[in-house]
Amino acid sequence: MNICLFKKKELGSPLDIRDRRAEHLIKVLHKKVGDSFEAGVIGDSAGHATITAITVQDETSSDGRKTYQTGSLSFDFVPETDGKPLNPLIMVIGFPRPIQLKRLLRDMAGLGVAEVHLTGTELGEKSYLKSDLATSDAGYEMLLEGTEQAASTHVPLLFHHDNLEHCLSSIEENHPGALKLALDNKAPSQSLSSYLAQAGTCPCAVAAIGSERGWTDRERSVLCAKKYTLLGMGNRVLRTETASTVAASLILAALGCLD
């Protein structure tokens, strides 16, 4: 955690001592009253916070068997920057294995992509669509964790789609004119690197990456019909999470976001 993030409504209120942020400040960073730390408001500004008070008291459970600590941490927050706005890159990703998806979401947030669209694919495992990361707030928590690691305040938006057609139609409706790229190791027209070198500047890019077994011929037809250019990244078969991170890095560099 390289920044401590708060919802706007949490500012001005004491933080429960058992909150993971308070525990990190006290037990990991060993912060005391008067110390400052990197802080920010989710979706808003970043700056510094100063601890103004820490209260801790021992409590005993009703049956008298357990003793635990309660209390609060109070702080003042001073905004200083815009909190590193997100980059104009939208990632379309075929659902990978849940354990891979956790790392993938953290990495996407760390790179500062604007949106992550998780979609079912014809060769993807259908059970992944019912995982906790797809049906609960667990996916957002992974994005939040990646945002904290990047010392940013802006969390990428997360979307879920049952199939590629619905996913691409949703993006096209909200982002007309975006540069459309699709990673494919079976029938790429050229490499992603060479294409980006020729593409010139653009306000926004969409990158589509299939699940572990890639795209079907029908899905390639769907992508081409939506004006996505099929591109490759060498002759090695990569994990979805690896391909997503490498592709996002190359595209962000081409967009000038890593300068």
N, C-alpha and C positions, 0 to 999 in steps of 0.2 A: 504494500500500500504506500504509494508515493504522494498521495494527496488524500485528505479526509473529506469525503463528500457528504453534504447534507441536503435535505429537501428544504425549500425556502421556509416552510412553516416551522421547521426545527430551529431556525435561528432565534436567539433570544431566550430559548428554553434550555434548562439543564439537561444533560445527556445522562441517561441511566448508566451507572457504573458497570452494569453487566452487558451493556451494548458492546458489540464487537469493536466498534471504533474507539470507545473509551478503554477497553481492554488493550487494544493495540497501542494507544498513546501511553498508557501507564505501565503495562507489563513488558511491552516490546521496546518502545522508544524511551521509556523511563522519564516521561515528562512530569514536571511538577508545576505548582502554582507559579505563575510569572513566565513560564516557558511558552514559546510560540511554535506553531506547526503549520505546514501547508494545508490549506483548506479551500473549499469551493462549494458553490451551490449547483446542484445537478441541473444541467441545461442553461447555466448562467455563468456568472463571474467566478474567477479564482483569486485567491489572495492569501492572507495570513490570519490565523486566529491565535489569540492569547488566552491561556487558561487563567481564569480569575478565581476559581475555587474548586476544591475537591473535598467532598465529604464522604466518609466511609464509616459504617457501623456494622457490628456483628448482629446477626439475627439468628434465632433458633426456630427450627420447624415446630409445628404444633404438637408433634409427638415427643419433642425434646431430644430426638436422636441425631439431628443434623444441625450444624452451624454453618451459616453462609454469610457473605458480605452483601450489604445493600448500600446505596448512596447515589451520588451524582457528581458530574463534572460540568462546571459552568465555563463558558468561554465568550470572548468578544471576537467578532469577525470583521475584517477590513478588506473589501474587494479591491483588486489592483489590476487585473487583466480580464480579457474576454474568455479565458479558460480554454483556449485552443479549439476553435470551431472545427467541425468535421470536414473531411475532404469530399469532393464531388465524385465519389465512386460508389456504385451500387453493385453488390455482390449477389448473384443468383447461385445457390449451391444445392445440389442434390443431397438429400438427407444422408449423412454418414452415420457410422456407428456412434451411439450416444457418448461413449468415452472419448472419441475423437472430436465430437461436436463441442464438448466442453472446452477443449484446448483451442479449437477453431474459433469459437465465439470470442474467447479472450484475446486471441491474436488479431481478429478483425477489429475489435474495439481498440486494441493497442495501436493499430495502424491508422485508426481514425476514419474508417469508411463510413459513409452516411447511412446506408441501409444494408441489412442482410435479409435476403429472401430465401427461406428454406423451402424446397419443393420436393414433392414426391416425383420419382422418375420410374420409367417402365422397367428398368433393371435394378432399381433400388429395393432394399428390403422394406416391405410394407409395415412391418411391426415397428420400425423406427418412428413412424408418424404418430405412434401412440405412446412414445416415451415421455417421461416427465419433462424433458427439455422442450417437447412440442406441445404439451397440454397444461403446463403450469407456468409460474413465474421464474422457474429455474433458469431458463435461457436468458432472461433479462439480468439475473444475478451474475451470470458469467460475463455478460457484456459490461456490467457495472464493475466487476472485478478487473477486467481489462482496461477500463477507463481509468480506474484508480492507479493501476500500474503505470499507465502512460502519463500520469499527472495531468489529466484533462478533466473537464467537467461535463462534456457533451457525450451522451451515450447514444450509439447507433440505434436506429429503429429496427425492430425485428418483426418479420412477417412470416406466416406459414401458408403454404399452398398445397393442395392435393395433387396437382399435376402441373406440368411445364406450361401448357397452353394458358391456364388461368393466371399463372405467375407472370408470364411475359405480357399478357394483355393488361394486367394491373399496372405494371411498370410503364408500359407505353402510354397509358392514359395519363399518368402523373408526371412523366419525364419525356415529353416529345423532343426529338432533336438530339438525344444523347448518342454518343458513340457506342455502337453495339458490338461486343466481342464475345465469342464462345470458344472455350478451350476444347480441343478434340484431338486425340492421339491416333485416330484412324484415318481421317480424310481432311487434314488441315490444308488450307490454300497456301499458307506460308507460316513462318514463325511469328510468334507474338512480338518478339523484339524488332524484327525487320518491319512489321506492320506499323508498330508504334513510331518507329523512326520516320516513316513516311506520312503518318496520319495528320501531323500538324496539331494546332491547338484546338481544344474543344471545351465547352463549359462543364460537361458531365460525361461520365462513361459508365456503361453497364457491362459487367463481366459474368458470363454464365459458365459454371463448372459442374459437370455431372457427378453422380454418385460413384462409388468404387468401381463399378463395371462400365462406366461411361454412358454415352448416349446410344439409343437405337437409331436405325436408319430413319424411322418415322420422326423421331425427335430432331434429328439433323434437318429433316425437311421442314419441320415447324420453325426451327431457328432460322433457316435460310429464308423462309417465307416472311419472317419478321425482320429481315434485313440484318441478321447477325452474321458476322464474318467468322468462319471457322479457322482457328489458329492453333499452332502447336508450340510446345516448349521442349523440343528435343525428342529423342526416341525412347526415353525411359518412361515406364508407367509409374505415376506418382500416386500416393494416397490423396484423397480429396482434400484433407487439411493442408498437406504440403503444397499441392497445386494451387490451392486458394491463396495461401500466404505468399508464395513466389509470384503468382500472377498479379495479386494486389500490389505487391512491392514494385514490380516492373511498371505497372500502369500509373501508379502514384508518382513514380520518378518521371515518367513521360509527361505527366500533367504538371510537373514542376512543384509538386507538393512536398517533395523531400529535399528541396534546395535549402 
